[in-house]
Amino acid sequence: MSVYSWTQRHREEGQWGLMSKKEREERARIPTRAALEKSLPDDPSELKEQMAKLLVEKAVLEKELELVKKDVSVIPGQLSNRQKTAVVDALRPDFPLPMLLDSIGLAQSSFYYHLQQRSRPDKHEHIRDILHAIDAQSDNTYGYRRMWWELRHRGIIISEKVVRRLMREEGIVPRFPKRKWRYSSYQGEISPAPDNLVNRNFHADSPNKLWLTDISVFAAHDSRVYLSAIIDCFDGKVVAAKTSVHPTMELAQETLLAAIEAEQPEADGSLVLHSDRGAHYRGSTWRSLTAKYGIVSSMSKKGCSPDNAACEGFFGRMKNEMYYGKVWQTTKELEEAIARYIEFYNNHRIKTSLGGVSITAYRKLHVA
């Protein structure tokens, strides 16, 4: 082979292009069929033992897939003990019980317990279906406390302990993803900063007395989405939210105008709007808008996240419940999901701090 050919291979494939097939297999540790056969035991009894184990594992996997086809909430490899018992019981006529239990990872005592429970009428059978429906509606975000509140609103009165047990048996577990990096719009002290009038007291006795605002970033494969939101401290309502693929000054300004249009606050200086010290809230247009509509500005201290903790807390909950743990291909897909979540958050999501009702329901009860 010529020097040019070697050079071309190296350019296209790197060091792999300079290796022989044997060297590649050794480097990648890719076993050949001959090596695999050589690793098998020579003793026929050992081979039969391995074959029996593989047959059991294959049967268990096939039965799990049957469950998935019948119930989309079933996740192969993450079955509840009740579901595992159903699989083992179905295969018991064809395979030894100890091998089935070992393959599926179920203790013999648990198997017989759930087998006995299956023979009894399940007084919670209809509730199990409702739990799965609520789980789907909340996009797998409700823990047992919110699930308990939602059941009460539907006229189903059972204890939190029972809800917790049923969720465990049904394999309903809310997501607890890892937190990722945080967006910051701080660009220095480009204008005088208003005083911090809130001092971490995020309480309001009525709507349109204390608003919080911030911008957070969400990443998709093709780009990023920036969400600007304004939160009312009376009940946590998202009074306005706008998204864009660019974190412009206009994004924050459009959010403020949308909030004013939606809520029609009194322009008498009774509304405080608190933000961090980001550039979006330091520009002349922003300051002119707040002055025009009689809104009093308040700002966090420099580099002090807890000063706007309630707003950042909303973004954190939102990302935990609808963003983390998923693959977002496009910004369009992500923006649509954000809009759906905010609608759900305002109108349907149970808030334990409001007595187990949604924000919309709370306002109907407490605002004339």
N, C-alpha and C positions, 0 to 999 in steps of 0.2 A: 504494500500500500504506500502511496506517495506521501511526502510531507504535507502537501496541500490537503489530501484527504484526511489525514490525522488532524490537521489544523481545523478543517471544516467540522469534523466530528466534535472536537473539543468546544468549538464555538456554539454548536447547536445543543450538545448534550452535557457539556462540562466534563468532569472526571469520569462519568459513567461511559462516555463515548470512547475512552481510552482503555476500557476494561474488556476482557474476554467474557463470554457467557458464563463460564465457570466462576470467574472472579466476581461477577455481578451477583450470582447466586450465593456465594460465600459471604460477600459483603452485606447483602440484604437478608441473609439467613433464610433464604427461600428453600424449603425442603423439596427434594425430588421424590417421585413415587417410590423409587428404589430405597431411598433413605427412610421413607415412611414405613414401608413394608419391613425393613430391617429392624425398625424400632419396636415392632409388634412382638409379643411374647411367643416363644416356640411351643409352649405347653398348650395343647388343645383345650384343656379345662379353663385356663386363663382366658383364652380367646372367647370361649363360650360365655364366660362371666362378663367380659367386656361387651359382647354382643347383646346379652340380656339387659345390661344396664342401658345401652343405647336404645334398645327397643322400647324400654319403659319411658325414657326421656322423650323419645319421638311421640309416643302415644299421649304423654302429658301435654306436650306442646300443641299437638293437634286438637286436643280437647279444650285447651285454653283458647285457641283460635275460634273454635265453635262458640265459646262464650262471648268472644268479641263480636262475632257476627250477630248474635242475639241482643247484645247490650253494648253500645258504643262506649259506655262509661268504664267498661272492664279494660284494664291495661295488662297485657301479657307480662309476666314476671313481677307484677305488683298486685297480685290477687289478695283479697282479704281471706282470713281463715275460713270464713263461711263459704266463700267461693272455692277455695282449695278443697274443702271437704266435699263439695259437689263434684269436683273433678275426680278425686280419689274414689268416691263412692261409685261413680259411673264406670271406672276402669277396674274396680276390685274383682269382678268376675273373671277378668282375663290376665291379671298380673298379681304377684304377691304383694300384700299390703305393706310390709316393711320397705320394699323397694319403691313403691309409689310414694310413701310418706317421705322417704329420704330424697327422692327426686324433686318433689314439689316443695320441700322445706316446711313440713308440718309435723308437730309433735303428736304422738299417738293419743295422748290425753286430750289435746285440742280437737283431734279428729272425732273421737267418741263423744265429746261434749257437744260439738256442733251437729253431729249425726243425730243425737238425742233431741236437740232443739228443732231439727228439721222435721221430726216426726210429730211435733206439737204444732197446733195452729199458731201462726205468727200474727199476733195482735197488732204489730207495727208494720205489716206488709205494705199497706197503702201509704204509710208515711215514708217508707224507703223510696218509693217512686217520686214522692213530692220533694224529698231531699235532693235527689238527682236533678229534678227540674229547677229547683232554686239554685243549685250549684252551677247549672248551665246558664241560667239567667244572670248570675253574678260573675260569670266568666271565671269560675273557680277561685273566687276571692273571699268567700265567707268562711269564717271559722265557726265554732259551735255556738258562740254567743249570739252573733248576728243571725245564724240559722235558727236559733231558738226564738228570737224576736220575730222573725219572718213567719215561723209556724204559728205563733200566737196571733199575729195579724190575720192569719188564715183560719183562725178558730180552732187550732190544734194545740191543746194544753198538755204538755209533757215536761218533765224536768230537764234541766241542762245536762244532767248526768246521762239520761237516756239518749238525748240528742248526740252527745259526744260518743256514746257507745255505738249508736246506729251509723254515725259517720265513719267511725273506725271500721266497723264490719263491712260497710259498703265501699271502703277505700276512698272516701271523699276527704281529701287533704288540700287545704289552700296553699297557694304558692308562697314560698319565702325565699325570693331570689337575692342575689348579691347586689349591693349598691355600686353604681359606677360613678365616673367623675362628674363634677358639677360645673355648670356653665357660670361664668362671671362676666358681667358687662362693665366692671369698674375700669375707668380710663383716667383716673387721677381726679384731683379737685379742680374740675373745669369751671365751676361756678360756686358761689356761696351755698352751703348746705343748710337746709332748715333744721331746727332743733328736733330732737327725738321727743315727741309729745306722748308717745305710747308707753315707752319704758317697759316693754314686754307684758303690758296688761291688755291682752287681746280679748277684752270683754266689751260688749255693747248691749244696752237694754232694749234697743229697738233697731230696725233696719236703717241703713243709710246714715249711720253715725260714725262708723269706723270701717274703712276699707283697707285692704292690704293688696299690694301688687308686686309682681316679680315676673321674670322670664326664665324658662327652663328649656333645655335642649333634649331632643330625642333623635337618635341616629337610625337611619335606614341604610340599605346597601348603596343606593344611588346618591344620597345626600343626607342632610340633616333637616329636622323640623324644629322650629323655635315656637314655643307656646307662651303667649303673654296672657296672664289671667288676673282678674280682680276678684278678691274674696271679701264677702261681708262678714264681719266678726259676730254679728248677731246670731247667726245660725250656721255659718260656714258656706253659704250659698256662693256658687260661682256666678257672679252677676254679669260677667262678660269674659269672653275668651276669644283670642284670635291666633291664627297660626300663619307661619311664613317660612320659606326656606332661607330667609336672610334676617338677621337680628337688627333690623333698621329702627331708627327713631320713630318712623311712621307706624311700625307695629305696635309700639306702646301707646302712641297717640290714638290710633284707631280703636284700641281696646278701651281706653278711657271714654272716648266719644260713644262707643257702643253701650258702656255701662250707664252713662248719663241718659242716653235715649231710653234704655230699658227701665231704669229705676226712677227717673225724674226726681232726683234729690233736691231739697230746698237749697237755693243759692244764697244762704244767709250765714255761711261760715260754721254751720253745725256739723258738717261732714269733714272728717279727718281722713286723708289718704296717705298711708304709710308705705314706704319703699326702702330698698337698700340704696347705696350711694352710686348706683350704676349710671352710666352716661345717658341712658334713655330718660332719666328723671331729672337731669340737670340742664337740659337744653332750654333755649328761650321759648320754643313753641310749647313745650310741656308746661312751663311756668305760666305762659300766657293763658293756656287752657284752664288750668286750675284757678287762676285769678278770675277769669271770665265767668266761671260757674260757681264761684264762691266756695271753692274747696280749699281747705287748709292742708298744706303739705307737711309731712313729718318724715324724717329719715333716720335710719339706723346709724350707729357709730361705725367708723371705718373698720372694715374687716371683722365685723361682729355679727355672725350669722344668727345667733339666738335672738337678736333684736327684731328679726322678721321670721321667727321660728314657725308661727302659725301658717304663713303662706308657704314656706319651704316644706312644712309638714304635709300640706295638701299635695304638692308635687311628689313628695316621697311616697305617700299612699297610692297616688295615681300610678306611678311607675311600678310599684310592687304589684298592683292589682291588674294592670292591663298591658304593661310594656315589657318588663324584664321577663326573661325565660322564653321569649318568642323571637322568631326570625322575621324581620320586616324588610321586604324586598324593595318597596318604593315609598317615596314620601307621600304619594297620593293615598296609598293603603294606610299609612300611619296617620295622616291627617283625618281620614274618615273614622279610624278607630278612636282617635282623641275626641272627636265630636260625639261619637256614640257614648263614650265613657262619661263625658261631662253631662250629657242628658240623663244617663243612668244615675250619676252621682247626685244631681239635683233632685230628681223626681222619684227615684226608686230605692237607692242605697240606704240601708238601715244605719242610723247613727246612734250609737249607744249613749253618747253625751246629750242627745235630745230626747232621751227616754224611749229609745227603740223605735223611732219613726223616721221617715225620710224628711229631708229639708222642706220639700213642698208641703207635706202633711203638717209639719210643725208650724209653718207660716200660717196655714189656714186656721190652725187652732189658736194661735197667739197674736195674730195681726188682724185688726179689723178691716 
